[in-house]
Amino acid sequence: MTIQEIESACMASQPLDFSRHPLEGPVLSQRRTFYPLGFPAEVRTNSPEILCLYREMWGMFKRKFNNEIIRVDIHLVESDSTVCPPKPVVRMMQPTLAFVADSYNHSIAHLGRNHTQITVSRAALRHKRYLLHFFLGSSAAHHIATKHATPIHAGCVALDDRGVLLCGDSGAGKSSLAYACARAGWTFVADDATFLLNGGGSRLVTGDCHHVRLRPAAADLFPEINGLKMTPRVAGKPSIELALAGLPNIVRAQSVKVDFIVFLNRCSGQPPALLPYRRDVARYFMRQVLYGSTESLALQYEAIERLLALQVRELRYDNLECAIQQLKTLVRERR
């Protein structure tokens, strides 16, 4: 306002409110707490549509842990564009992690403060898969994967309350074997990404027990996915995402204690076998995906060392039935 405009307002006894600067985003009047992977996360936004998307992602998870609450602020701003924004550029500048797509779509995760701040445009909201993949889905994940837990590229199943980590590269068969175990009466915890809690002396892990992603070729193994369309994805390999809640006889658990570490080696024509595996290879395999501050990495390295106090095995197999039998023998005979 000009001085003349302010003078006119004062002459008319009109109160002026400068408590919010024009650079600030809209007021975040919508608020709800969710529990992604069991961790508390408070989402504040100015958009009920954004809250609906978070409910779709995280609404099925129950609270399991009492960690410091993760805070997510997300501003929806108006935009005339209807075009999907570009893929964000990612920059890590400790202690922050920034995602920048354009002037309307960006986020900053303050890793040390457990806080993510996001601005997205109405155009991004029109492209749901883009918004979920690049902004909403990761808004709590970065804090879970640095401050609260150690991410491991592994599936996880349990038998008799004994958890088995299924480790391996992409394409090793983690998801197929985890789902096959679940169909055979095991408890399903995660298919491809498992999170080991930091701190304490436990080997407790958590994961997304509500979905499994299978390659289209898995239809030859699991008749129930025949005819299902591939799930549209912004990034990653083509897959069919199966919601496990609607399937009969599938037992799920958000968390379990790990008792066994198994690296998968699917090789045709070889007899099934469980063999000792090198701990140093397992250690580097688990460390390579970690990021964060020196302090958070130290906690994660400690968590991995506690995990590697267990025996590490390599499972050689060429079919799922034999693999499940080998794992069953491992769990029940603890050999």
Sequence and secondary structure as in RCSB ss.txt:
>XXXX:A:sequence
MTIQEIESACMASQPLDFSRHPLEGPVLSQRRTFYPLGFPAEVRTNSPEILCLYREMWGMFKRKFNNEIIRVDIH
LVESDSTVCPPKPVVRMMQPTLAFVADSYNHSIAHLGRNHTQITVSRAALRHKRYLLHFFLGSSAAHHIATKHAT
PIHAGCVALDDRGVLLCGDSGAGKSSLAYACARAGWTFVADDATFLLNGGGSRLVTGDCHHVRLRPAAADLFPEI
NGLKMTPRVAGKPSIELALAGLPNIVRAQSVKVDFIVFLNRCSGQPPALLPYRRDVARYFMRQVLYGSTESLALQ
YEAIERLLALQVRELRYDNLECAIQQLKTLVRERR
>XXXX:A:secstr
  HHHHHHHHHTT     SS TTS     EEEEE GGG  EEEEES HHHHHHHHHHHTT         EEEEEE
EE  S  S     EEEEETTEEEEEEETTEEEEEETTTTEEEEEEEHHHHTSHHHHIIIIITTTTHHHIIIIIEE
EESEEEEEETTEEEEEE STTSSHHHHHHHHHHTT EEEESS EEEE SSS  EEEE TTEEEE GGGGGT GGG
TT      SSSS  EEEEGGGSTT EE SEEEEEEEEEEEE TT   EEEE  HHHHHHHHHTT  S HHHHHHH
HHHHHHHTTS EEEEEESSHHHHHHHHHHHHHH  
